[in-house]
Amino acid sequence: MSTPSTPKKLRRIAILTSGGDAPGMNAAIRAAARAALDRGVEVYGVYEGYQGLIDANMKLYKSPRELCNIINKSGTYLYTARCEAFKTPEGMAKVIENCKRRRIDGVIAIGGDGTFRGATDLSKHGIPTIGIPGTIDNDITSTDVTIGFDTAMNTAMNMIDNLRDTCESHARCNVIEVMGRWSGNIALRTGIASGASAIAIPEIPFDEDAAIQKIIAQKEQGKRSFIVVVSEGLVGYAEKLAKTIQEKTAIETKFARLAHIQRGGKPTLQDRLLASELGYTAIQYLFEGKSDIVVCKEDGKIGYKNISDALLVDRMFKKKMTEEEYAALSAEDKEWMEARCAKLLADMQRLYDIANNIC
Ligand code: F6P
């Protein structure tokens, strides 16, 4: 579905980051702010996500030189928060009042699905808002990639390489839990890139017995070190699996949870580039009069989806869509949403098969 748009005269916009931070968010802030300033629009940097809109905690940028040397920094320069107050009518009333008082007539919100729900609420209250996908999880179904995903995977891969070194010295196995919330994207790709003997993710059934038999066979072939990567979406499974592997293979097996280390570190080139493209394009869309959309990248091309569609296709992929929601979809929406979900799952299955055939 397309979003009606009319070219808009903007005076001031606001940029915020919300939800979990992700490396590359600063590059997106920089790109969006500079693209807006370049068009003669003043920019508020809002601190701590939607909470900053409630508290009017923001800084006005008038020159691109006020956003120097942040492209290479991790975390978010504007800080972030998960804000419950924003979901209340009182919270929203404060936001509207603050936006009116400061003459803010457009908002760029960088984050994950929670951030986009907030962006939709703002749009519905008359403040044009555009979402940019920034989350290490790469779990936004309507885009192939999210800001922070590449850096997080590289960080996880480097940590796993370190664990491999010590496993090799001691002839051990290490089961590593990586982040991703309910998505197995980080686990799948870092598992392949670090030569894991097995990978367990929520999207594809895991054959524990086959994985253990494979480790035993590899040991018999002379292998000394074993890496198993598990997504945190399989809650509590990684630690349990480490114990099972030790019991059934007699290989000493350690468990490691990489946790928040995956959210830090200098953003990779891929993340800086993606963030720059998405940040810049978000401003072009805002100037075209678009609102309530999320900027996406699919098959190498930048485009957008209405946030309601993006949230629905997300629910479909994560198997959270209710029968009523499914029944209410138009035939056209059903078709593209099902095709999108099938494509993503097929791609995961393809990588999973490769992983199982080359370890
Ligand atoms: O969404 C990013 C993420 O790091 C997830 O991978 C993880 O499940 C969650 O955030 C952790 O959240 P918090 O930073 O609130 O502990």
Residues whose N, C-alpha, C, O or C-beta is under 5 A from the ligand:
A	BS01	F6P	G20 T135 D137 M179 G180 R181
